[in-house]
């Protein structure tokens, strides 16, 4: 507790800030180290299965898909640690909101994604980081959809992501925690929603969640 405003008080404040930063970084690294095996288990198992059962173009297609999955897991882990470390600056620029959507959709090929662009507006932010957040929400919608379809709507207020599925067992804040575990997870632990939450907070935007008519709805508000 700091009650002084002199040089000693400033030094104590600096130590407190350093302590918070180090604690945050150590926690992020501990979470990643403790759970990396769970994150990698599913795609590695699928690669092994494909190698034993398939060959030719079919095998090549499967391997490319699972390698992309491993790459996304690695990217999420690195971004989470980078954000928690806090010693980076956002690369802010002005762009049309549809640019974020198009940038995120570049990594999807054969997935069932329905996009409805009502209106694109100018926004300010880090295009790369925002596209990572959008990509994670699209992946989440596809992965946990009962019919495998992700619906996306872009308007002047933000981007909405919808997918059909069963109601969550816990409050949505539970799933924003890194490496949550629950029935919604099919492969163990995940980091996607935590990454989304951190990126949205960095941009002073908001993310909302609701469940209506068997539909999960995530909404990034600009």
Phi, psi and omega in degrees: 000131183252120177244359183256150179243010179270195182299322179294320178297319178295322178294318178297320179297319179296319178295320178297317179295319178296320179297317179296317182296314180294319180297319180296318180293317179296322179295317180298316181292324178295316179299315182294314181297317184291331189244004184297325179297322179292321180295320186272346187301311185294307180297326179293321178295321179292323177297315180298319180294317180297320180297330182272339186247339188235166175206178177063215184297325180296318178294317180300319179296315179297315181297319178300319181294317182286329175294321175299321178296316177297322179295320179294321178298314179299317180297317179298317180296316179295319180293321180297314179295321181297318179292317180294326179295323171076007182257043176225157180247143179290139178270079185286138174206171179254133181204168177283142184300332179294338179298323178297316181295313181296322179297318180291323184287348180299333184271003180246141182237293187258006181289155179273098182234124178253119184247131177234108179263105179278312179202135176256135182233163177283132176226163177243138179170187176267107186301319182296312181293318179297323179293329176294318178298314180296318180300318179296322179290324177294314179299319179297317180296319180290313187296323185252020178271139178293329181250005177075015183250134173249126179254129182235135178229125179253127178224181180292342181272335181160201181239129181249136180239125182232142172209150181277135180181173180285155181295143179292148179282334184238168175298150184299331179299331178298322183277349175279349177286142180295136177059044173295161175222128180194184183293336181291335181278125180264345183236019177103246185257151182217160184235352189305306184293329176294319176299314179303311182300317181295317182293318180296320178295321179299330182267006181057028174261185178224152175235131182241152177227141174212162179228120184211131177057046181065017182243130171273131183232117172253138184225113172272116180260127182290000000 
